Structures are given as C-alpha cells and as structure tokens.
Amino acid sequence: MTAKTPSKPAGSASESREVRLKAALKANIARRKAQAKARGAAERPDESRKG
C-alpha cells in the first residue's frame, strides 16, 4: 500500500482556491452563453429559412 501525501505544499491553498474559482467562472460563462444562444434561437426559429 502507498501512503497518501499531499501533492502541493500547504502554502498553495490560496492558489488552488484561485484555480477552482477560475474554472468555476469559466464554466459559468460558458453556461450563460449557451443559455443566451438557446433563448435567441427560441425567439427566432424561422430566421434560418429566410431567403
């Protein structure tokens, strides 16, 4: 069996928090963009058929 050792020093707690926050923000922005795109498509379903 192997003993579990922390992969990062104790001083990097703020760095790991910052990395988690950046990832969460990026996911949140992507989700909001997808929602806005879906709303726009729902409002104009026949716009692609114009011609």
N, C-alpha and C positions, 0 to 999 in steps of 0.2 A: 504494500500500500504506500501511497505517496502522501506526504504531509502537504496540506494546502498552505501556501504562503501568499501574502498579498502581492499582486503583480506591480503595484505602484506604491511609492513611499507615502507616508501619512500626510505629508505636506501638499500632496497634489489633490486633496479633496475639493478645493475650490476649482481646480482645473477640470476635474471630472464633472462637477456640477455645471460648469460653463459649457462643456461639451454636450451634456444632456440637454441643457436649455437651448443650445443652438439647434440640436437635432429636433427637439420638440417644436421650435419656432418654424423650422423648415417644413416639417410635416403639416403644421397648422396652416401655413401659407399655401402649400400645395392643395390642401383640402378646401380652403376657401376659394382658390382659383377654380377648382373643379366644380364647386357648387355654383359659382357665378357663371361659368360656362354652361352648366346644365340649365340654369334659370334662363339664360339668353336663348338657348335652343328651344326651351319650352314656350317661350313667348313668341318666337318666330319659326314655327315648324315648316311653313311653306316657302320660306325665303330662298331655299336652295333650288326650288322648282321654277323660279322666275326666269324668264328668258325671252 
